[in-house]
Each structure stands twice: as structure tokens, then as C-alpha cells.
Amino acid sequence: MWEYWRHKLTKDKRANSISQRDGAPSPSARVERVGISELPTAEQEYFDKAAAALRTDASTSHIFFKDLKLLARDDDDSEDGSESGDERGDELSDSSGGNLAVLAAQPGAASTSYPTLERLGSTRGGSSARRRKRVDRQKLIVILVGLPARGKTFLCNKLMCYLNWLGHPTKHINVGQYRRRTKGTELQDAEFFDIRNPVGQKLRHQALMHALDDMEAWLETDGAQVAVLDATNSTEERRNFLRSRFHGKWQYLFIESICNDMEVLENNYRLKMMYSPDYKGVDTEQALADFRARIRKYEDGYETIMDRTLHYIKLIDMVTGRGYMDVNRISGYLPGKMVFFLMQVCRAGVGRPRKIWLTRHGESHFNTLGKIGGNSSLSPRGHMYAELLPDILASRVPKTAEGTPYPVAVWTSTLQRTIITASGLPYPKVQWKALDEIQAGMCDGMTYEEVAEKMPGEFALRRQDKLRYRYPSGESYMDVIQRLEPVVTEVEREKECVCIVSHQAVLRALYGYFMNVDLEKVPSIDIPLHTVMELTPRADGTMAETRFIVDVDKAIADAAALAAAAATGSEASSLSSSPDKHGVHFDLSSAGGNGGPEGRPHFKRSLSMAELAAAELVREEEVRLQSQDSVDTASFMAAAAAAAEAQTAGAAAAGAAAAAAEVAAQRRATADLGASGDTCASTPVEARQP
């Protein structure tokens, strides 16, 4: 609104000067109106008198908009040459020391104590001596508030994954890591966190200052946008300190997480013991007792956010999935998206035992030919994968305490190769247009060799930047990410397990979100055919991953051998009813043992994962991921050790450098190979999708 008025007055001022020079009346000149005259209200009379008292000439130097007095000139620079108030972009705040004077009382109310003319006349930012540094509106600090085990780290990791995935570089600053680094010989048990412990208070403040220095140093870089400060920040004094440090320099908001459900809290306590570095190697019951004592120390001084002048999002029992939100003074693109996202994330609750499965469709005919896109059907290998998929998932669905399997939802694209792959899954299915493969546009149906030959310029552009390259009349990976945002929010909302059967580019984007992969690396994530990626949400908001690789070639060979044995009537036909020898049944009841599509036998249903593994048809690989907290601490200690050894380990350092150079060369060679056709060492043909 202020920008509109400033532009209007500047335009009128130029028009007046032109009209005076030309002798013509200005189009914006005042025109006397006749007719009904309205009597001014007491409020309007007050502001008119105040405005008249402050004007020193006939020109309009200020605008009185509602209860604010704003500068009306574009060239109102400070005496020391700094930018004017409107160009500095200071925060609009009604708190003490704010940049815009706000009236304390409205005329006509019960109280008639009008603000003084001195306060009304204060300009934006005050005098040049009191003008603040320009607020960087492109950067945002998210400050977490809450007692331990209330889901703060969970929220931090979720926000970091989401914002990084959308292209807003976000960093998680965990003050607890800095506290552990600066502890020295001080034992950080429950007594360390007592508000009456001066030593603990001093060390914790030092840790906070180090974290703030690193956070602001990172925010000042060009590649930074959002910093999430993960700490209890449980007192009003601490929040006021942070507010005074950030005000007038960075945009900031608070997110407070409150939980009053003791059953949920007890579960959170035990989950926290699993990954908290504070209790590594400590007996679980002993750790729980100390952790409860620590929380009681925090509760002694805890103060919830009550100041309505703060920008905050308060989550009350949201981690239970049954709570509500209190949103105060939140506006803008990123804060608005964060509010919506947090509503979805918290709906399913924290620590719920559910799983998310990601898998590509079975091999298609276009895969065998190395063609891009299309809507082809499955090859015999793809059909065999579709036969094995139901048995793999059935063995992995978690069960409730009563032994009942959790419900499972199956989501596919609208292309037939994913629909056929998921056809045997005995769960409700939904087709999403958003899960369709990346649109290759004019390159659809071509091989990469044909693209390189017929469209060398496009082929070169794609190799330079796969993330942002857009196929002619098609899509880029960033386009795919944008259309997948509703899918991500629905996955986060779901309380049940979800199996997504889709395509390589789409699953790369989804995997990048769930595993917080650097956005630039998303187009090169390895998503092989005939592999089920099982993601298990962890209490801290990260994901544990297990992969199940299916050997469809061996399955086809075993099925053919059993079919041939059944046709000749030899003893080998008894394998169909004796799984102990080969570990797997085959359904040979169809005509001639060739009842399935493409003339291949069906697998018998209800095979367990143990049977599939015994038959060497499915190989399980756990992708080991350390928690961010332990990784950051380990890297910190490793860096310190490396710095100490650098002076005495010259030869070793040279050898390490040579080894690193060799590894880098190998990675570059692999990247060059994959850039031309997304080839994969284990699946050189089938991975050649966009």
C-alpha cells in the first residue's frame, strides 16, 4: 500500500511541474466538488490537525496512512548518504524499537489518551543516526521453541528437506552439537541444565553464540536463504536476546512445539534415546531417568510464547496428529508455505510405524530399445517383476500390536507400464497424473543416440545442466519437482503405508525430497529397475532406507526349467510342490504351464521374503545412514584431528591427496558416462530413461 502511495505522489509531482511549465492545468489538479459534505469524525479531525501541525510547506512531504506517518519522497536520503527508509526495507513491527511508529491508542475508544505529536511525527527508521541496517528480505531465520522431545528436531529436518527440495537453500543449526563440542570436562547430566547452575549456563550461552556466529556467516553467503535454529529457547529472556540480535537485519519467525500427551511423550523419550549423542553407550533406563530429570530442570524456567508482537507459529499437540495451530503475524511466500506444510506433516503424527515404498515399473519394451518416454507395455522381464512385487510388499507391511497389518495405498502414474506393474498388488490403487514420467517433448520416442545426432545443441545443453534443462516442448527436472509438490504433501498427510510405482525421473525427485539429497544431484540419483526402495520414517524426521533387488533373470530361468520339467513329466515337476529344494513354488496349473502373459508361468502367491531370499530371487541391502547430529559431530572432530596431524603427516597427506584425486577422476568418468544417457553400471540398458 505504501509503495502505491509513494508512486502516486511522485507521479502527481512530476505532472504538476510539467503543467506549470506548459501553462496547462494538471490532470491531477484539485477539483472542487459540490454536493453532499460529510462532517469529519473526531478521529479524522485529530489526524488532520496533527498533519497540519507537522507540515512546514505546501508540498506533501509525508503521507498519513491509517495510524502511520510515511515519507513521501523517493530522494529522502540520510545525511550520511545511506539509503532512505523505504529503500532499506526495514521490518514492519509494532514492537518497541520498531521502524514504523504505531499509535498506542485509537481516538474514539474508551481511553482518550491520544499519542503525542512527537511520536506521530517520527519518520520511518527515525533520524539518520538511528537508522538500522537494511533488512535482507531474501533471507529467513526460523527459531524453534519448546521443551526436549517435543518434536523440534523432527520439524527442523522436515522443513530442511522440503525447502531444499523446492530450491530454497536451507541449513539446520543444532545448538546441541555446539554444546557438546564446548563441554570440556563438564559432565552434561541433568544438573548441567539447571537454571541455577552458573557453569552450565555459561557453557550453554557460549555454544549459542558460536552457533549464531556460524549461522549468520552462512546466511551472508550468496547460496543461503533459510536457517533453522534448533534449540529449546524456552525463556522470554532468550527469545528477546535473539530478537534484538536479528531485528533490523534478518527476517525471522518462531515455531513453538507443545505436547501435553504423556503417552506420546514417553514414546518420544525412548525414541530419542536411540539416536541422541548425549546418551550414547548409556543404559537405556539410566538414560531415561536422567533425561526426565533434565526436562524437569527446563520446566522450572519454561515460558511459552505470549507476546503477540512476535511472528510465530505455535503447534499445540500437533505431534499427536490431533492438535491445532496458532498462527500469529505470519505473511509472505515462504512463511505461508511453511504453515501449510507443517499442517500436513503433523497430521500423521511423529514416530508412527509406517513405511513408504518407491519402485519403478517393470522393464518396458522402450527400455529394451533405449527409447525415451512413450507408453509401451512391459517386456517378459517386466512382467516377472510384476509377479514378484506383491510377495515382496506383503512380507514388509508392518503390523499393529494386535497383529493386524497396517493399511497400504498404492499410487501409480497414468501410463500403462506402471498400472500393469501394480496390477497384482492387493491394495487400493490411485492413478496420479503428477506421477507420469518427465515429458520429453520433441525427443519422445527417440534414443539418446538419435537426439545427439539430430539435435546436437539440445544434447549438449542437457549435459551441461540436467536439473534445469527443459526438453523442447517438454519439461525439466525443476518442472517435475513443482508438479510433485501435491504428491509430497499427501504422502506426509497419510497415516498408512504408501507404495509409489512410477518412473525414473519422478522417483529421483521424490527420493531427493525424502532423503534430503542436494538439488543439483537429483538428476543423477541411481533408481534402478526391479528394485524396491523401502523408506522408514525415523523419530528425528529423517528416513532409514532398505533396498530389495529382484533377480528377474534367475526367476525366469527357474520358471522355464520347472515348466520344461512339468511338460516332460520328469521328477523335476515335484519342485512345484516342494519348495525346500529350490525355495520357491511355481503355479503350473495353466495350460501347458504357460498361463501368464508372454507365455511365461505365474509365480504362486503368498511367498514369504525368506522363501524369496532362499531362492536367491531377492537380495536385501540396507543403506546405512547416520543421523545428522552424529555426522556433524564426527566431521567436526575429524577436522580437528586432521588439522593437528597435518604438520607431522606430510607423506600420508600426499598419499591421501593422490587417492582422493583418483577417486575424483573415477567419479568424473562415471558422471560423463551417466550424463549422456543416465546409464547405470548394474543396468546399462534399462536405466537409459530421462
N, C-alpha and C positions, 0 to 999 in steps of 0.2 A: 504494500500500500504506500509506504514512504517513497519507494522508487517511482511510483506513478506520479505522486505529487511533485517530487523534485523535477521530473522530466516535464511535467505540465507547466510549472512556473518558469523553468528555463526557456521553454518554447515560447511562452507568453512574453517573456522579457525581450527575446530576440524580435518577436513580431512587433512589439511596441516601438523598439528602436528603428525598425525599418519603416513603420508607418509614420513616425515623426520626421524621418528623413525625406520621405516621398510626399508628405503632406496629405496622405490618405488616412482615413480612420482605420484603426486596427480592428480586425475581425473579432479579437478577444476583448475589445474595449468594453467598459461597463455600460450597460443599457438600463435606463431607468424603467422599472416595471410599475405598472399601475394595477390596481385591483385590490385584492384582499391583503391586508397587512396583519401578520401574525405578531402577537405580543411575545417578547422574549421571555424565556423561563428564568428563574433565579440562577440556575446553573449557567445558562448562556450569558447572562449579564455579568456574572462573576468572571468568566473567562474572557469576555470582551474587554472588561476593564483591565484585567491583568495583561492582556495582549497590548492594549493601547499604552499602558504604562511602560512596557518594555521596548516599544518601537521608538527609535530615535529619528527616523526619517520616513518619508512617504513610501519608500521602497519596502518590499516584503523580504525581510532577512530571515524570518523563521516561519514555520508552519505549526499551528496548534492542531494536532490530530488527536481527538478524544482527550486523554489526560497527559499527552506528551507534547513537548516542545522540541521541534526538529529543525536543523539547519536547512535552509532552502537554497544555498548556493553551492555550485559544484567546485568553485575555486577557493573554498574557505580552508586554506592550508594553515597549519600551525606556524608559529613564528620561527620554529627551528627547522622548518622545511619538511616536517613529517606529513604523512597523508592525512586528509581530512577524515572526520569521524565516519561519514557514510562509506568511504572507501576502505577504512580499516576493517569493517565487518565485525566489530565487537559484538559479543553476545548480548541478546536482548534478555535482560534479567531484572527482576524486581527485588532482588536481594540487596543487602547492604553492600555499598561499594559498586552497585551495578552501573552500567554505562548509560542507561536511559532513566531520567527522573520520572518516577511514578508517584502519583498522588496518593497520600495515605488515607484520605477520606474523600467521599464524593459529596458535593453540595446537595442539599435537599434531604440528606439522610438524617437519622436521629441526632447524630453529632454534627454540630455546625462549625467544627474547628477546621477551617479551610487551610490548605497548605500555604506556606509563605511564598511571596513573590520570588524570593531568592531561590527557593527550591524549584518553583515552576520555571524560572528563567535559566536554570542550569542547562547548558548545551550538552549534546551527546559527547560523552567522554570527558566533559569538564574542560578546564584550561589546558593549554599545551603542556604545562608542567605535569599534569596529572593524566595525560593521555596514555592509554595502555598500548602494549604491543598488539599488532594485528592478530586476530583470531584466525587460525588456519582451519577453514571450514571444510577442507578436504580430508582432515584427519579427525579421528574419534577415539576417545578413551572410554572403555566400558569397565566400570568398577563394581566388582562383586561384593556383596554384603551378606553375612549370615554365619551362624554357628557351624562348627565342623560337622561333616557327614550330612549336610543339608542339600547336597547335590550341586555345589558350586563348581567343582571341577568338571562334573558331567556337563553342566551348562556351558562352561568355557570351551570344552573340546567340541561340543556340538556346534556352537557359534563359529568356532575357528574353521571347522570342516565346511560349514555352509557358506560363509563369507569368502573364504579362499576359493571355493569351487565356483562361485559367481564372478570371480575376478577382482575381489577386493582384498588385497594382501593383509592378512591378519596374523597377529602373533599373540601367543598365550604367555603371560608373565606370571609365574607362580612364585609368590613371595616365600613360600615354604622351602623352596630349593635354596634361596639365598640364606634363609635362616639356618639351614643345615650346613651350609658352607662356612658360615661365620661362627658356628657354635664353639669352636676351640675345644677346651676341656670341660665346658659346662654341660652337665647332663640335662638333656631336654625331656625330662619326665613331666608329670602333671604340674609339679611345683614351679617349673620353669615358666609356665604360662599364667601364674598368679599375678594379678594386677598389683599386688603389694610386694612383688619380687623386683627390686631395682635392677639387679644384674640382668634378669631375663628381659625386663622392659627395655633396657639399653641395647641389648643384642638384637632384639626384635626390631627396634627402631633403626638400627644400623642396616639390618637386612632390607627393611623397607626402602631406605634411602638409596642403597645400591640398586635395588630393583627399579626404582623410579628413574634413576640416572640412566640405566641401560634402556629402559622403555622410551624415555624422551629422546635419547640419542638415536634409537631406531626410528622413531616417528619422524625425525628430522631428515631422514634419507628419502630419496625420491620414490623408492619402491615400497613404502609403508603407507598404510591407510588406517587400520583399526588395531588398537592394542587392548587386550583384555587382561585386566589386573585381578589376579586370583588371590584373595586374602579374606580374612574374616571382616576387617574394617568394622568392627562391632560396636564402636562407640561414636557418639556425635563429635567428640573432640578429634578423633582420627579422620572422620569424614570432612570436618571443617578444614583440617590441615590439607587434605587432598584438594578440596575445593579452592582454597586460597592459592595453591600451587598451580592449578590448571586454569583458573579463571582468567579470562582475557588473553589466553594463549592457545588453548586447545578446546575443542568441543568435548563434552563429557556427559555421561549419564550413569546412574547407579542401577544395579539389578540386585534386589534382595530376595533371598530364598528362605522361606519359613516353613517348617514342618512340625506339626503337633501330634502326628500319629505315632505312638510308641512302637507299634508292631513294625512299621516301615523303618523307624529309626534303628531298632535293634538289628534289622536285616542290613541296613546301611552300615552299621558299625562293623558287622562281621565281614561284609564285602570290602570295606576299607582296609581291614587287617590283611587282606590278600595282596594288596599292591602298595601299601604305604611304606616308604623307606624308613619312617620313624620306628617301625616295629619289625624290621627285617631280622629274622632269626630269633625272635622273642616268642615264648609260648603264647598260644592264642588267648587263653583265659587270662593270663597275666597282662597281655597287651590290651585286652578289652577292659579290664579293671582300670588300668592307667588311663585309657582313652576316655572312659566315662568320667574319671576324676578331672581330666583336662577340660572336658565340656562344662563341668560344674564351675570350674575356675572362670571360663569365658562367660557363663551365665551370670556370674556375680556382677559383671560390668556391662552386660549387653544392653544396647539401646536400639530399638527398632527405628526406622526412618519415619519421622513425623513432620519434617519440615516440608511444607507444600511449595516452597520456592525452589526445591531441588527438582531436577529432571530424573525421574526414576520409574522403574518397573518393579513392582512387588509381586512375587509369586507366593501365594499362601496355600500350602498343602498341594501345590501343583505336582510335586514329585510323586504323589499318590495316585494321580490321574483323576482325582475327584475334587480338586480345589478351584481357585479363582485367581484373577489377576487384578491388581490395582495399578493403573497406568496414569502417571501424572506428568504433564507438561512434556509430552513426547511428540515430536513432529520431525519431518524430514524423511528422505528416502530410506536411508539405511536404518535409522531407529524404527521407522514404520515396518520395514521388512523383518526386523528382529522381533518386534512384538508378535507379528503374525506367525513367524517361525516357532517362537517359544510356545505359543498356544498349541501347535501341532506336536512338538517334541514332548511336552509334558503330559499330553493327553494319555499316552500309553504307559506312563509311569517309569520309574527307574529300576533297573535290575530285574525286569520281567524275563522269565526263561523262554525266550523266543529265538527263532533263527531266521536268517534271510539267505536264500539260495539264489545264486546267479549262474546261469548257464546259457551258452549259445545253442542254437538249433543244431540238429544233426547235420552231417555233411550233405550239402545240396549238389545238384548237377552243375550249377555255376561254380561251386567251389572246385570241383574236379577239373574244370576248364580254366580256372583262374580269372573268371569274369567278375566284374564289379556289379553289385546291386541285383536287379532283376527280381523275379518272383517265382523261381524254379522250385521244383519238388525235391524230395530227399533222394539221395543215392542209396544203394544197399547198405553201405556203412552207416549212413544217417538213420535208416530205418532200424538197424540193430541197436543204435544208441537209444532211439525212442523206446525200444522194447526193454532195455535195461534200466532206464531212468526211474520208472515207478518203484522198482525194488530198492534202488539206492535211497530215494527220499523216504520210503516207508520205514527204513531202518534208522533214519536220523531225526524223525519227528520227536520232539521232547514230550514227556508225559506229565500229567498232574500228579499230585500226591495220591489220588485215588486210582492212578494207573490209566487214566483216560488220555489219549493223545490230544495235543493242542490242535485247534483247527488250522487248516492250511488254505491259503488263497493262491491261485496260480494266475499270473499275469503274462500275456503273450502280446506280440505285435499283431498287426492285421495281415501279415504275409503268411502264405501257406506253409513255409518251411518251419516256422515256429509253432503254428497251430497243429501240424502233424506231429511234431516232436512232443508236444504236451498232451496229445490226444489220449494217451494211456494213463495219465495221472488221475487218480480217483478223487479229485478235489474240485470245488467250484472254480470256474475259469472266467477271466475277463480279458477282452481284447482292447489294447490301448493303441490308438494311432500314434501317440507320442513315443511308443517303443519301436516304431518302424526304423529300419536301417537308415543311415545318413543318405540324403538324396544326392546322387552323383550327377544329376542333371544331364548334360550332353554326353557325359562319359558313361552313362548307364549301359550295361551290357557289353562294355569293352574290357579288354585285358589291359594291364598296365603297360605292356609292350606296345599295344596299339595306341594308347594315349601318348607314350613317348614318341612314337613315330608320327602320328597325325597332329598332335598338339604339343610340340616340344616346349613351348613357352609356358603352358599350363603345368606341364610335368615338372619344370624347373621351379615354378612358383610354389608348387605343393611341397617340394623337397625343402625349400627354404623355411617355410613356416606352416607346418601341418595343422597347428592349432587354429590359426585364423584364416587359412586358405579356404576359399569358397569355390566349389565346383561351378563351372558355367551353368547358370540356371539351376543350381543346386544349393547345397548347404555347406557350412563349415562346422568344425567341432564346437565352436562357441555357439553356433545356432542350435546344435543338438542339446547342449547344456541348457540353453534357455527354454527349450520345449520340454525338457525333462524335469524342470522345477516342480510342476504339479505332481509328478510321479514320486519325487523325493519326499514332498510333504505328506503324501498319502502313505508312503512306507513308514514315515515317522509316526503318523497317527494310528497305524494298525497295532492292535494288541495281539493279533495272531501271527503265525508264521507266514512268510511270503516267499513264493518261488517265482522268479522272473526269468522267462525264456525269451531271449531277444537276440540281438546281433552284436557284432564285434565293436563297432564304433559306439553304439549305445551303451554296452556294458563297460567299455572303457570309461565313459563319462560317469556312469553310476558307481563303478569301483573307485574312481578317483574321489568321489564325494565321501563314500563310506570309509575309505582308508586314508583320507586326507593327503592324497598324492599331489605333489606340486603341479599346478595347472599346466605348465609347459611340458610336463612329462606325460600327461594324459593320453595324447595320440600314440604313444609308443608302449603303452601297458600291454603286457602279454596276456591275451584272453584266448587260449587255445580251444579248438573244437573238442567235443566229447570229454569235457571236464566240468565238474560241479564244484563251484566255489561256495563254501558254507561259511557265512559270517555270523558270529555270535556276539551280540552286544555285551559289553562289559560295564561294570558299575561306574567307571570313570568317563563313559561316553565314547570310548574307543571300541574297536572291533577286533576280535580274535578270528583268525582265518584257518580253515582246513580245506584242502583240495582233494577231490576224488577223481582220479584219472582212469578212464574206461578204455580197455584194450578191445576195441570193436573188431579188429582183425582176428584176434585169437578167438573171440566169441563166434565169428562167422566160420572160422576153420573148425572149431569144435562142433558147431551145429551141423556143418556139412558132413563131418565124419560120423556123427551119430545118425544123420539121415541116411547115409550110404549103408551103414551097418543095419539099420532097420529095414532097408529095401532088400538086402540080401538075406535077411533072417539069421544073421550070424549071432554069436554070443554077445557081440558088442551092443546089440539092441537092448540088452538088460541095463545099460547105463542110464536109460531114461527113467528107470525106477530105482536105481542105486546110485545116489549122489556121492557116496563115500569115495568112489574111485576117482572121479574127476571133479567132484564137489559141486556139480550143477545139474539140474534137470532140464530136459527139453520137452516141449509139447509136440509130439509127433503124431497127434491124433488126426490131423487134417489129411486131405487126400495126398497119398504118397509121401507124406512128411514134408510137403511144400505148401503149407497153408497160408503163409504170410505174403505180404506184398513182395514183388520182385522174385517170387519163387523161393523164399527162404523160410525155414521153420521158425515157429514162435518160441520164445522163452516161456517157461512155465512161471506163473506168478508166485508171489509170496516167498521169494528167495531172500534170505537174510544177508546182511552185509558180510557175516562170517563165511557164508557159502560163496558169495561172490569173490571174496578175497582168497578163499581156499582154491577156487578155480582159476586164480590169477587173472581175473577179469577186471577187477577194480583195485587200484593202488591208492592208498591213503597217504597224503603228505600234509603235515602240519606246518603252516607258515608261522614261524616263531617271531612274535613281535613283543619287544619290551615296552613297558609303559614310558610315556614321555618324560615323566619325572625322573625315573631311574636312568634313562638315556642321557638327559641333560646333565644330571649329576655325574654320571660316569664320564661324559665328554669333558666336563669341567675339570675333573680330577686327572683325566688322561692328558689334557692340555698342560696342566701344571707340571705333571711328571715329565712330559716331553720337553718343556722349557728348561727343567733342571738338568736333564740328561744331554741337552744339545751341546754343551760345552765339552763333554768328555766322550761323546759317541759320534765323532765325525765320520768314521768309516761306516758305522751302522746306519747313520743318517743317509750317507751317499747310496748305500745298498737299498735302503727303503725308497729313496727317490727314484732309483732305477726301476725297482719293482713297480712303483706307482706309475711311472711313465709307460711301462709295458702294459699294465692293466688299462691305462687310459687309451693306449693305441688299440688294444683289443676292443674296447668299448666303442671307439670311433669306427672301427671296421664293422662291428655289428650294427651300429647306428646307420652307417652308409648302406648296408645291405637291407636293413628294415625300412629305410626311408623310401626306397623305390617301390616296394610292394608289400610292406608290413609283413615280411616273411618271418617265420619262426623256425628256429633250429629243429625243434621236435616235429613241427608240422609245416614243411616247406611249401606245400601247395594249398592246404586248406586254410591257412591263415592269410591268404592274399586277398583280404577284403578291405574296403576303405578304412 
